[in-house]
Amino acid sequence: MARYYVNKNAQSNGDHEVHTTGCSFMPQPENRIYLGDFTSCRPAVSEAKKHRDQVNGCYYCSYSCHTQ
């Protein structure tokens, strides 16, 4: 299980990225929302969509949920 967070701040394309603890691109604590502990990024992305409309997995730590 990993702890997942969504960035409160959108990327330039409007995506709010989902990250795991330890990611080099993890937003600062004040700029992230804790989503929970999950076995993969898929349920974390689903949870993030409850908080933000446009969500994407981080290319580096949630690659299997990252879309172009």
PQR file with spaces between the fields and no chain letter, atoms N, CA, C, O and H, PARSE charges and radii, in Angstrom:
ATOM       1  N    MET     1       0.848   -1.180    0.000 -0.4000 1.5000
ATOM       2  CA   MET     1       0.000    0.000    0.000 -0.0000 2.0000
ATOM       3  C    MET     1       0.891    1.240    0.000  0.5500 1.7000
ATOM       4  O    MET     1       1.970    1.258    0.593 -0.5500 1.4000
ATOM       5  N    ALA     2       0.417    2.247   -0.667 -0.4000 1.5000
ATOM       6  CA   ALA     2       1.139    3.517   -0.719 -0.0000 2.0000
ATOM       7  C    ALA     2       0.179    4.646   -0.370  0.5500 1.7000
ATOM       8  O    ALA     2      -1.030    4.536   -0.576 -0.5500 1.4000
ATOM       9  H    ALA     2      -0.459    2.233   -1.148  0.4000 1.0000
ATOM      10  N    ARG     3       0.725    5.722    0.156 -0.4000 1.5000
ATOM      11  CA   ARG     3      -0.069    6.916    0.460 -0.0000 2.0000
ATOM      12  C    ARG     3      -0.124    7.777   -0.791  0.5500 1.7000
ATOM      13  O    ARG     3       0.902    8.038   -1.419 -0.5500 1.4000
ATOM      14  H    ARG     3       1.707    5.811    0.323  0.4000 1.0000
ATOM      15  N    TYR     4      -1.310    8.211   -1.144 -0.4000 1.5000
ATOM      16  CA   TYR     4      -1.504    9.012   -2.346 -0.0000 2.0000
ATOM      17  C    TYR     4      -2.036   10.398   -1.993  0.5500 1.7000
ATOM      18  O    TYR     4      -2.786   10.590   -1.035 -0.5500 1.4000
ATOM      19  H    TYR     4      -2.143    7.998   -0.634  0.4000 1.0000
ATOM      20  N    TYR     5      -1.608   11.351   -2.815 -0.4000 1.5000
ATOM      21  CA   TYR     5      -2.000   12.754   -2.650 -0.0000 2.0000
ATOM      22  C    TYR     5      -2.326   13.333   -4.023  0.5500 1.7000
ATOM      23  O    TYR     5      -1.814   12.869   -5.041 -0.5500 1.4000
ATOM      24  H    TYR     5      -0.999   11.195   -3.593  0.4000 1.0000
ATOM      25  N    VAL     6      -3.187   14.353   -4.037 -0.4000 1.5000
ATOM      26  CA   VAL     6      -3.427   15.090   -5.275 -0.0000 2.0000
ATOM      27  C    VAL     6      -2.954   16.527   -5.057  0.5500 1.7000
ATOM      28  O    VAL     6      -3.163   17.120   -3.999 -0.5500 1.4000
ATOM      29  H    VAL     6      -3.604   14.730   -3.210  0.4000 1.0000
ATOM      30  N    ASN     7      -2.320   17.058   -6.079 -0.4000 1.5000
ATOM      31  CA   ASN     7      -1.828   18.429   -6.047 -0.0000 2.0000
ATOM      32  C    ASN     7      -3.011   19.389   -6.155  0.5500 1.7000
ATOM      33  O    ASN     7      -3.828   19.263   -7.066 -0.5500 1.4000
ATOM      34  H    ASN     7      -2.150   16.576   -6.939  0.4000 1.0000
ATOM      35  N    LYS     8      -3.106   20.338   -5.239 -0.4000 1.5000
ATOM      36  CA   LYS     8      -4.162   21.366   -5.292 -0.0000 2.0000
ATOM      37  C    LYS     8      -3.954   22.300   -6.477  0.5500 1.7000
ATOM      38  O    LYS     8      -4.912   22.875   -6.994 -0.5500 1.4000
ATOM      39  H    LYS     8      -2.442   20.440   -4.498  0.4000 1.0000
ATOM      40  N    ASN     9      -2.704   22.452   -6.906 -0.4000 1.5000
ATOM      41  CA   ASN     9      -2.371   23.351   -8.004 -0.0000 2.0000
ATOM      42  C    ASN     9      -2.331   22.571   -9.313  0.5500 1.7000
ATOM      43  O    ASN     9      -1.714   21.509   -9.397 -0.5500 1.4000
ATOM      44  H    ASN     9      -1.926   21.985   -6.485  0.4000 1.0000
ATOM      45  N    ALA    10      -2.989   23.104  -10.318 -0.4000 1.5000
ATOM      46  CA   ALA    10      -3.029   22.447  -11.624 -0.0000 2.0000
ATOM      47  C    ALA    10      -1.746   22.692  -12.409  0.5500 1.7000
ATOM      48  O    ALA    10      -1.087   23.720  -12.248 -0.5500 1.4000
ATOM      49  H    ALA    10      -3.490   23.966  -10.250  0.4000 1.0000
ATOM      50  N    GLN    11      -1.405   21.725  -13.263 -0.4000 1.5000
ATOM      51  CA   GLN    11      -0.321   21.889  -14.222 -0.0000 2.0000
ATOM      52  C    GLN    11      -0.776   22.885  -15.289  0.5500 1.7000
ATOM      53  O    GLN    11      -1.929   23.315  -15.268 -0.5500 1.4000
ATOM      54  H    GLN    11      -1.940   20.891  -13.394  0.4000 1.0000
ATOM      55  N    SER    12       0.083   23.252  -16.197 -0.4000 1.5000
ATOM      56  CA   SER    12      -0.261   24.233  -17.240 -0.0000 2.0000
ATOM      57  C    SER    12      -1.400   23.736  -18.138  0.5500 1.7000
ATOM      58  O    SER    12      -2.103   24.545  -18.744 -0.5500 1.4000
ATOM      59  H    SER    12       1.020   22.903  -16.213  0.4000 1.0000
ATOM      60  N    ASN    13      -1.587   22.413  -18.228 -0.4000 1.5000
ATOM      61  CA   ASN    13      -2.672   21.870  -19.055 -0.0000 2.0000
ATOM      62  C    ASN    13      -3.967   21.675  -18.272  0.5500 1.7000
ATOM      63  O    ASN    13      -4.960   21.199  -18.824 -0.5500 1.4000
ATOM      64  H    ASN    13      -1.016   21.756  -17.736  0.4000 1.0000
ATOM      65  N    GLY    14      -3.964   22.039  -16.990 -0.4000 1.5000
ATOM      66  CA   GLY    14      -5.162   21.934  -16.159 -0.0000 2.0000
ATOM      67  C    GLY    14      -5.233   20.685  -15.304  0.5500 1.7000
ATOM      68  O    GLY    14      -6.135   20.566  -14.474 -0.5500 1.4000
ATOM      69  H    GLY    14      -3.158   22.425  -16.542  0.4000 1.0000
ATOM      70  N    ASP    15      -4.302   19.741  -15.482 -0.4000 1.5000
ATOM      71  CA   ASP    15      -4.295   18.511  -14.695 -0.0000 2.0000
ATOM      72  C    ASP    15      -3.844   18.752  -13.258  0.5500 1.7000
ATOM      73  O    ASP    15      -2.920   19.524  -12.998 -0.5500 1.4000
ATOM      74  H    ASP    15      -3.569   19.838  -16.156  0.4000 1.0000
ATOM      75  N    HIS    16      -4.514   18.078  -12.339 -0.4000 1.5000
ATOM      76  CA   HIS    16      -4.076   18.000  -10.951 -0.0000 2.0000
ATOM      77  C    HIS    16      -3.469   16.618  -10.804  0.5500 1.7000
ATOM      78  O    HIS    16      -4.181   15.619  -10.908 -0.5500 1.4000
ATOM      79  H    HIS    16      -5.264   17.452  -12.550  0.4000 1.0000
ATOM      80  N    GLU    17      -2.172   16.541  -10.565 -0.4000 1.5000
ATOM      81  CA   GLU    17      -1.471   15.263  -10.561 -0.0000 2.0000
ATOM      82  C    GLU    17      -1.589   14.528   -9.236  0.5500 1.7000
ATOM      83  O    GLU    17      -1.591   15.128   -8.161 -0.5500 1.4000
ATOM      84  H    GLU    17      -1.593   17.352  -10.481  0.4000 1.0000
ATOM      85  N    VAL    18      -1.687   13.200   -9.350 -0.4000 1.5000
ATOM      86  CA   VAL    18      -1.724   12.300   -8.198 -0.0000 2.0000
ATOM      87  C    VAL    18      -0.313   11.768   -7.971  0.5500 1.7000
ATOM      88  O    VAL    18       0.338   11.295   -8.902 -0.5500 1.4000
ATOM      89  H    VAL    18      -1.685   12.713  -10.223  0.4000 1.0000
ATOM      90  N    HIS    19       0.157   11.850   -6.713 -0.4000 1.5000
ATOM      91  CA   HIS    19       1.515   11.447   -6.340 -0.0000 2.0000
ATOM      92  C    HIS    19       1.485   10.475   -5.167  0.5500 1.7000
ATOM      93  O    HIS    19       0.517   10.410   -4.410 -0.5500 1.4000
ATOM      94  H    HIS    19      -0.373   12.234   -5.957  0.4000 1.0000
ATOM      95  N    THR    20       2.578    9.720   -5.041 -0.4000 1.5000
ATOM      96  CA   THR    20       2.776    8.871   -3.872 -0.0000 2.0000
ATOM      97  C    THR    20       3.857    9.476   -2.983  0.5500 1.7000
ATOM      98  O    THR    20       4.690   10.257   -3.441 -0.5500 1.4000
ATOM      99  H    THR    20       3.365    9.772   -5.656  0.4000 1.0000
ATOM     100  N    THR    21       3.831    9.106   -1.722 -0.4000 1.5000
ATOM     101  CA   THR    21       4.862    9.548   -0.783 -0.0000 2.0000
ATOM     102  C    THR    21       6.234    9.168   -1.331  0.5500 1.7000
ATOM     103  O    THR    21       6.439    8.047   -1.795 -0.5500 1.4000
ATOM     104  H    THR    21       3.154    8.471   -1.350  0.4000 1.0000
ATOM     105  N    GLY    22       7.158   10.103   -1.271 -0.4000 1.5000
ATOM     106  CA   GLY    22       8.515    9.860   -1.727 -0.0000 2.0000
ATOM     107  C    GLY    22       8.784   10.320   -3.147  0.5500 1.7000
ATOM     108  O    GLY    22       9.932   10.305   -3.591 -0.5500 1.4000
ATOM     109  H    GLY    22       6.992   11.014   -0.894  0.4000 1.0000
ATOM     110  N    CYS    23       7.754   10.728   -3.867 -0.4000 1.5000
ATOM     111  CA   CYS    23       7.944   11.213   -5.241 -0.0000 2.0000
ATOM     112  C    CYS    23       8.753   12.508   -5.227  0.5500 1.7000
ATOM     113  O    CYS    23       8.539   13.375   -4.380 -0.5500 1.4000
ATOM     114  H    CYS    23       6.821   10.741   -3.507  0.4000 1.0000
ATOM     115  N    SER    24       9.672   12.627   -6.160 -0.4000 1.5000
ATOM     116  CA   SER    24      10.494   13.842   -6.274 -0.0000 2.0000
ATOM     117  C    SER    24       9.657   15.066   -6.620  0.5500 1.7000
ATOM     118  O    SER    24      10.081   16.197   -6.382 -0.5500 1.4000
ATOM     119  H    SER    24       9.846   11.922   -6.848  0.4000 1.0000
ATOM     120  N    PHE    25       8.476   14.846   -7.180 -0.4000 1.5000
ATOM     121  CA   PHE    25       7.622   15.950   -7.613 -0.0000 2.0000
ATOM     122  C    PHE    25       6.421   16.156   -6.695  0.5500 1.7000
ATOM     123  O    PHE    25       5.453   16.819   -7.069 -0.5500 1.4000
ATOM     124  H    PHE    25       8.132   13.928   -7.374  0.4000 1.0000
ATOM     125  N    MET    26       6.486   15.586   -5.494 -0.4000 1.5000
ATOM     126  CA   MET    26       5.418   15.746   -4.500 -0.0000 2.0000
ATOM     127  C    MET    26       5.259   17.223   -4.158  0.5500 1.7000
ATOM     128  O    MET    26       6.244   17.892   -3.848 -0.5500 1.4000
ATOM     129  H    MET    26       7.272   15.047   -5.190  0.4000 1.0000
ATOM     130  N    PRO    27       4.038   17.738   -4.209 -0.5600 1.5000
ATOM     131  CA   PRO    27       3.830   19.138   -3.834  0.2800 2.0000
ATOM     132  C    PRO    27       4.064   19.356   -2.335  0.5500 1.7000
ATOM     133  O    PRO    27       4.023   18.412   -1.547 -0.5500 1.4000
ATOM     134  N    GLN    28       4.302   20.582   -1.967 -0.4000 1.5000
ATOM     135  CA   GLN    28       4.476   20.945   -0.567 -0.0000 2.0000
ATOM     136  C    GLN    28       3.202   20.595    0.212  0.5500 1.7000
ATOM     137  O    GLN    28       2.118   20.561   -0.371 -0.5500 1.4000
ATOM     138  H    GLN    28       4.335   21.349   -2.608  0.4000 1.0000
ATOM     139  N    PRO    29       3.316   20.336    1.511 -0.5600 1.5000
ATOM     140  CA   PRO    29       2.147   19.928    2.304  0.2800 2.0000
ATOM     141  C    PRO    29       0.934   20.845    2.162  0.5500 1.7000
ATOM     142  O    PRO    29      -0.200   20.366    2.142 -0.5500 1.4000
ATOM     143  N    GLU    30       1.152   22.132    2.065 -0.4000 1.5000
ATOM     144  CA   GLU    30       0.024   23.062    1.949 -0.0000 2.0000
ATOM     145  C    GLU    30      -0.631   23.022    0.560  0.5500 1.7000
ATOM     146  O    GLU    30      -1.708   23.585    0.365 -0.5500 1.4000
ATOM     147  H    GLU    30       2.073   22.522    2.081  0.4000 1.0000
ATOM     148  N    ASN    31       0.008   22.367   -0.384 -0.4000 1.5000
ATOM     149  CA   ASN    31      -0.499   22.315   -1.767 -0.0000 2.0000
ATOM     150  C    ASN    31      -0.981   20.927   -2.173  0.5500 1.7000
ATOM     151  O    ASN    31      -1.076   20.631   -3.365 -0.5500 1.4000
ATOM     152  H    ASN    31       0.883   21.910   -0.226  0.4000 1.0000
ATOM     153  N    ARG    32      -1.287   20.073   -1.197 -0.4000 1.5000
ATOM     154  CA   ARG    32      -1.733   18.731   -1.550 -0.0000 2.0000
ATOM     155  C    ARG    32      -2.879   18.285   -0.648  0.5500 1.7000
ATOM     156  O    ARG    32      -3.051   18.777    0.467 -0.5500 1.4000
ATOM     157  H    ARG    32      -1.209   20.313   -0.229  0.4000 1.0000
ATOM     158  N    ILE    33      -3.650   17.346   -1.165 -0.4000 1.5000
ATOM     159  CA   ILE    33      -4.762   16.749   -0.433 -0.0000 2.0000
ATOM     160  C    ILE    33      -4.468   15.259   -0.289  0.5500 1.7000
ATOM     161  O    ILE    33      -4.205   14.576   -1.279 -0.5500 1.4000
ATOM     162  H    ILE    33      -3.511   16.946   -2.071  0.4000 1.0000
ATOM     163  N    TYR    34      -4.511   14.763    0.932 -0.4000 1.5000
ATOM     164  CA   TYR    34      -4.298   13.344    1.181 -0.0000 2.0000
ATOM     165  C    TYR    34      -5.520   12.577    0.678  0.5500 1.7000
ATOM     166  O    TYR    34      -6.655   12.910    1.020 -0.5500 1.4000
ATOM     167  H    TYR    34      -4.725   15.318    1.736  0.4000 1.0000
ATOM     168  N    LEU    35      -5.280   11.558   -0.129 -0.4000 1.5000
ATOM     169  CA   LEU    35      -6.371   10.770   -0.713 -0.0000 2.0000
ATOM     170  C    LEU    35      -6.610    9.463    0.028  0.5500 1.7000
ATOM     171  O    LEU    35      -7.733    8.962    0.057 -0.5500 1.4000
ATOM     172  H    LEU    35      -4.359   11.287   -0.407  0.4000 1.0000
ATOM     173  N    GLY    36      -5.576    8.918    0.618 -0.4000 1.5000
ATOM     174  CA   GLY    36      -5.685    7.647    1.323 -0.0000 2.0000
ATOM     175  C    GLY    36      -4.560    6.712    0.938  0.5500 1.7000
ATOM     176  O    GLY    36      -3.671    7.062    0.162 -0.5500 1.4000
ATOM     177  H    GLY    36      -4.663    9.325    0.594  0.4000 1.0000
ATOM     178  N    ASP    37      -4.618    5.513    1.498 -0.4000 1.5000
ATOM     179  CA   ASP    37      -3.641    4.465    1.191 -0.0000 2.0000
ATOM     180  C    ASP    37      -4.296    3.478    0.234  0.5500 1.7000
ATOM     181  O    ASP    37      -5.385    2.971    0.502 -0.5500 1.4000
ATOM     182  H    ASP    37      -5.340    5.229    2.129  0.4000 1.0000
ATOM     183  N    PHE    38      -3.628    3.210   -0.881 -0.4000 1.5000
ATOM     184  CA   PHE    38      -4.181    2.340   -1.914 -0.0000 2.0000
ATOM     185  C    PHE    38      -3.105    1.385   -2.415  0.5500 1.7000
ATOM     186  O    PHE    38      -1.912    1.653   -2.274 -0.5500 1.4000
ATOM     187  H    PHE    38      -2.744    3.622   -1.099  0.4000 1.0000
ATOM     188  N    THR    39      -3.535    0.268   -3.001 -0.4000 1.5000
ATOM     189  CA   THR    39      -2.606   -0.716   -3.540 -0.0000 2.0000
ATOM     190  C    THR    39      -2.128   -0.347   -4.934  0.5500 1.7000
ATOM     191  O    THR    39      -1.138   -0.898   -5.415 -0.5500 1.4000
ATOM     192  H    THR    39      -4.505    0.050   -3.115  0.4000 1.0000
ATOM     193  N    SER    40      -2.825    0.589   -5.595 -0.4000 1.5000
ATOM     194  CA   SER    40      -2.404    1.056   -6.921 -0.0000 2.0000
ATOM     195  C    SER    40      -2.926    2.473   -7.123  0.5500 1.7000
ATOM     196  O    SER    40      -3.682    2.997   -6.305 -0.5500 1.4000
ATOM     197  H    SER    40      -3.629    1.037   -5.204  0.4000 1.0000
ATOM     198  N    CYS    41      -2.509    3.079   -8.228 -0.4000 1.5000
ATOM     199  CA   CYS    41      -2.908    4.463   -8.486 -0.0000 2.0000
ATOM     200  C    CYS    41      -4.358    4.591   -8.972  0.5500 1.7000
ATOM     201  O    CYS    41      -4.950    5.662   -8.840 -0.5500 1.4000
ATOM     202  H    CYS    41      -1.896    2.653   -8.892  0.4000 1.0000
ATOM     203  N    ARG    42      -4.932    3.536   -9.523 -0.4000 1.5000
ATOM     204  CA   ARG    42      -6.295    3.633  -10.081 -0.0000 2.0000
ATOM     205  C    ARG    42      -7.332    4.099   -9.053  0.5500 1.7000
ATOM     206  O    ARG    42      -8.047    5.066   -9.316 -0.5500 1.4000
ATOM     207  H    ARG    42      -4.451    2.666   -9.631  0.4000 1.0000
ATOM     208  N    PRO    43      -7.435    3.445   -7.894 -0.5600 1.5000
ATOM     209  CA   PRO    43      -8.405    3.951   -6.913  0.2800 2.0000
ATOM     210  C    PRO    43      -8.033    5.337   -6.374  0.5500 1.7000
ATOM     211  O    PRO    43      -8.913    6.107   -5.989 -0.5500 1.4000
ATOM     212  N    ALA    44      -6.749    5.652   -6.346 -0.4000 1.5000
ATOM     213  CA   ALA    44      -6.318    6.976   -5.892 -0.0000 2.0000
ATOM     214  C    ALA    44      -6.782    8.052   -6.871  0.5500 1.7000
ATOM     215  O    ALA    44      -7.227    9.120   -6.452 -0.5500 1.4000
ATOM     216  H    ALA    44      -6.035    5.027   -6.659  0.4000 1.0000
ATOM     217  N    VAL    45      -6.682    7.777   -8.162 -0.4000 1.5000
ATOM     218  CA   VAL    45      -7.148    8.725   -9.178 -0.0000 2.0000
ATOM     219  C    VAL    45      -8.669    8.891   -9.070  0.5500 1.7000
ATOM     220  O    VAL    45      -9.180   10.004   -9.187 -0.5500 1.4000
ATOM     221  H    VAL    45      -6.320    6.909   -8.502  0.4000 1.0000
ATOM     222  N    SER    46      -9.377    7.807   -8.853 -0.4000 1.5000
ATOM     223  CA   SER    46     -10.837    7.891   -8.674 -0.0000 2.0000
ATOM     224  C    SER    46     -11.184    8.765   -7.481  0.5500 1.7000
ATOM     225  O    SER    46     -12.103    9.580   -7.551 -0.5500 1.4000
ATOM     226  H    SER    46      -8.962    6.902   -8.758  0.4000 1.0000
ATOM     227  N    GLU    47     -10.456    8.599   -6.392 -0.4000 1.5000
ATOM     228  CA   GLU    47     -10.683    9.420   -5.201 -0.0000 2.0000
ATOM     229  C    GLU    47     -10.346   10.875   -5.491  0.5500 1.7000
ATOM     230  O    GLU    47     -11.064   11.770   -5.046 -0.5500 1.4000
ATOM     231  H    GLU    47      -9.709    7.936   -6.335  0.4000 1.0000
ATOM     232  N    ALA    48      -9.278   11.129   -6.220 -0.4000 1.5000
ATOM     233  CA   ALA    48      -8.874   12.499   -6.549 -0.0000 2.0000
ATOM     234  C    ALA    48      -9.944   13.218   -7.365  0.5500 1.7000
ATOM     235  O    ALA    48     -10.109   14.432   -7.248 -0.5500 1.4000
ATOM     236  H    ALA    48      -8.694   10.402   -6.581  0.4000 1.0000
ATOM     237  N    LYS    49     -10.668   12.470   -8.187 -0.4000 1.5000
ATOM     238  CA   LYS    49     -11.731   13.076   -9.013 -0.0000 2.0000
ATOM     239  C    LYS    49     -12.896   13.581   -8.177  0.5500 1.7000
ATOM     240  O    LYS    49     -13.734   14.329   -8.680 -0.5500 1.4000
ATOM     241  H    LYS    49     -10.535   11.484   -8.282  0.4000 1.0000
ATOM     242  N    LYS    50     -12.962   13.189   -6.924 -0.4000 1.5000
ATOM     243  CA   LYS    50     -13.972   13.725   -6.003 -0.0000 2.0000
ATOM     244  C    LYS    50     -13.586   15.129   -5.541  0.5500 1.7000
ATOM     245  O    LYS    50     -14.427   15.889   -5.062 -0.5500 1.4000
ATOM     246  H    LYS    50     -12.281   12.581   -6.516  0.4000 1.0000
ATOM     247  N    HIS    51     -12.293   15.463   -5.692 -0.4000 1.5000
ATOM     248  CA   HIS    51     -11.774   16.751   -5.220 -0.0000 2.0000
ATOM     249  C    HIS    51     -11.465   17.729   -6.350  0.5500 1.7000
ATOM     250  O    HIS    51     -11.558   18.942   -6.165 -0.5500 1.4000
ATOM     251  H    HIS    51     -11.610   14.845   -6.081  0.4000 1.0000
ATOM     252  N    ARG    52     -11.101   17.210   -7.507 -0.4000 1.5000
ATOM     253  CA   ARG    52     -10.720   18.037   -8.656 -0.0000 2.0000
ATOM     254  C    ARG    52     -11.318   17.426   -9.921  0.5500 1.7000
ATOM     255  O    ARG    52     -11.434   16.205  -10.026 -0.5500 1.4000
ATOM     256  H    ARG    52     -11.026   16.224   -7.657  0.4000 1.0000
ATOM     257  N    ASP    53     -11.697   18.268  -10.879 -0.4000 1.5000
ATOM     258  CA   ASP    53     -12.333   17.793  -12.111 -0.0000 2.0000
ATOM     259  C    ASP    53     -11.353   17.126  -13.073  0.5500 1.7000
ATOM     260  O    ASP    53     -11.670   16.097  -13.671 -0.5500 1.4000
ATOM     261  H    ASP    53     -11.603   19.260  -10.793  0.4000 1.0000
ATOM     262  N    GLN    54     -10.188   17.698  -13.220 -0.4000 1.5000
ATOM     263  CA   GLN    54      -9.209   17.197  -14.197 -0.0000 2.0000
ATOM     264  C    GLN    54      -8.016   16.617  -13.446  0.5500 1.7000
ATOM     265  O    GLN    54      -7.238   17.354  -12.840 -0.5500 1.4000
ATOM     266  H    GLN    54      -9.930   18.534  -12.735  0.4000 1.0000
ATOM     267  N    VAL    55      -7.875   15.286  -13.488 -0.4000 1.5000
ATOM     268  CA   VAL    55      -6.876   14.580  -12.698 -0.0000 2.0000
ATOM     269  C    VAL    55      -6.038   13.689  -13.606  0.5500 1.7000
ATOM     270  O    VAL    55      -6.533   13.162  -14.603 -0.5500 1.4000
ATOM     271  H    VAL    55      -8.507   14.688  -13.980  0.4000 1.0000
ATOM     272  N    ASN    56      -4.774   13.526  -13.255 -0.4000 1.5000
ATOM     273  CA   ASN    56      -3.869   12.664  -14.007 -0.0000 2.0000
ATOM     274  C    ASN    56      -2.853   12.074  -13.036  0.5500 1.7000
ATOM     275  O    ASN    56      -2.518   12.705  -12.033 -0.5500 1.4000
ATOM     276  H    ASN    56      -4.373   13.954  -12.445  0.4000 1.0000
ATOM     277  N    GLY    57      -2.366   10.882  -13.319 -0.4000 1.5000
ATOM     278  CA   GLY    57      -1.306   10.288  -12.522 -0.0000 2.0000
ATOM     279  C    GLY    57       0.026   10.940  -12.864  0.5500 1.7000
ATOM     280  O    GLY    57       0.260   11.328  -14.008 -0.5500 1.4000
ATOM     281  H    GLY    57      -2.639   10.370  -14.133  0.4000 1.0000
ATOM     282  N    CYS    58       0.878   11.057  -11.885 -0.4000 1.5000
ATOM     283  CA   CYS    58       2.222   11.596  -12.101 -0.0000 2.0000
ATOM     284  C    CYS    58       3.009   10.671  -13.029  0.5500 1.7000
ATOM     285  O    CYS    58       2.975    9.450  -12.870 -0.5500 1.4000
ATOM     286  H    CYS    58       0.688   10.742  -10.955  0.4000 1.0000
ATOM     287  N    TYR    59       3.703   11.243  -13.976 -0.4000 1.5000
ATOM     288  CA   TYR    59       4.521   10.477  -14.926 -0.0000 2.0000
ATOM     289  C    TYR    59       5.576    9.648  -14.193  0.5500 1.7000
ATOM     290  O    TYR    59       5.920    8.555  -14.641 -0.5500 1.4000
ATOM     291  H    TYR    59       3.731   12.235  -14.104  0.4000 1.0000
ATOM     292  N    TYR    60       6.086   10.151  -13.082 -0.4000 1.5000
ATOM     293  CA   TYR    60       7.198    9.517  -12.384 -0.0000 2.0000
ATOM     294  C    TYR    60       6.787    8.512  -11.317  0.5500 1.7000
ATOM     295  O    TYR    60       7.428    7.470  -11.183 -0.5500 1.4000
ATOM     296  H    TYR    60       5.806   11.039  -12.718  0.4000 1.0000
ATOM     297  N    CYS    61       5.748    8.793  -10.563 -0.4000 1.5000
ATOM     298  CA   CYS    61       5.398    7.878   -9.463 -0.0000 2.0000
ATOM     299  C    CYS    61       4.071    7.147   -9.666  0.5500 1.7000
ATOM     300  O    CYS    61       3.787    6.186   -8.951 -0.5500 1.4000
ATOM     301  H    CYS    61       5.227    9.639  -10.671  0.4000 1.0000
ATOM     302  N    SER    62       3.264    7.579  -10.614 -0.4000 1.5000
ATOM     303  CA   SER    62       1.971    6.929  -10.891 -0.0000 2.0000
ATOM     304  C    SER    62       1.824    6.750  -12.400  0.5500 1.7000
ATOM     305  O    SER    62       0.783    7.060  -12.979 -0.5500 1.4000
ATOM     306  H    SER    62       3.494    8.359  -11.195  0.4000 1.0000
ATOM     307  N    TYR    63       2.893    6.240  -13.026 -0.4000 1.5000
ATOM     308  CA   TYR    63       2.959    6.178  -14.488 -0.0000 2.0000
ATOM     309  C    TYR    63       1.815    5.388  -15.116  0.5500 1.7000
ATOM     310  O    TYR    63       1.320    5.771  -16.176 -0.5500 1.4000
ATOM     311  H    TYR    63       3.739    5.988  -12.555  0.4000 1.0000
ATOM     312  N    SER    64       1.386    4.303  -14.493 -0.4000 1.5000
ATOM     313  CA   SER    64       0.321    3.495  -15.089 -0.0000 2.0000
ATOM     314  C    SER    64      -1.007    4.236  -15.132  0.5500 1.7000
ATOM     315  O    SER    64      -1.925    3.807  -15.831 -0.5500 1.4000
ATOM     316  H    SER    64       1.787    3.992  -13.632  0.4000 1.0000
ATOM     317  N    CYS    65      -1.130    5.338  -14.401 -0.4000 1.5000
ATOM     318  CA   CYS    65      -2.333    6.172  -14.432 -0.0000 2.0000
ATOM     319  C    CYS    65      -2.106    7.485  -15.179  0.5500 1.7000
ATOM     320  O    CYS    65      -2.995    8.334  -15.247 -0.5500 1.4000
ATOM     321  H    CYS    65      -0.384    5.686  -13.833  0.4000 1.0000
ATOM     322  N    HIS    66      -0.921    7.636  -15.730 -0.4000 1.5000
ATOM     323  CA   HIS    66      -0.591    8.868  -16.459 -0.0000 2.0000
ATOM     324  C    HIS    66      -1.094    8.766  -17.900  0.5500 1.7000
ATOM     325  O    HIS    66      -0.853    7.776  -18.591 -0.5500 1.4000
ATOM     326  H    HIS    66      -0.199    6.946  -15.675  0.4000 1.0000
ATOM     327  N    THR    67      -1.792    9.805  -18.332 -0.4000 1.5000
ATOM     328  CA   THR    67      -2.251    9.870  -19.721 -0.0000 2.0000
ATOM     329  C    THR    67      -1.593   11.055  -20.389  0.5500 1.7000
ATOM     330  O    THR    67      -1.252   12.041  -19.735 -0.5500 1.4000
ATOM     331  H    THR    67      -1.988   10.610  -17.772  0.4000 1.0000
ATOM     332  N    GLN    68      -1.418   10.956  -21.678 -0.4000 1.5000
ATOM     333  CA   GLN    68      -0.769   12.036  -22.431 -0.0000 2.0000
ATOM     334  C    GLN    68      -1.673   13.203  -22.617  0.5500 1.7000
ATOM     335  O    GLN    68      -1.281   14.196  -23.229 -0.5500 1.4000
ATOM     336  H    GLN    68      -1.695   10.155  -22.209  0.4000 1.0000
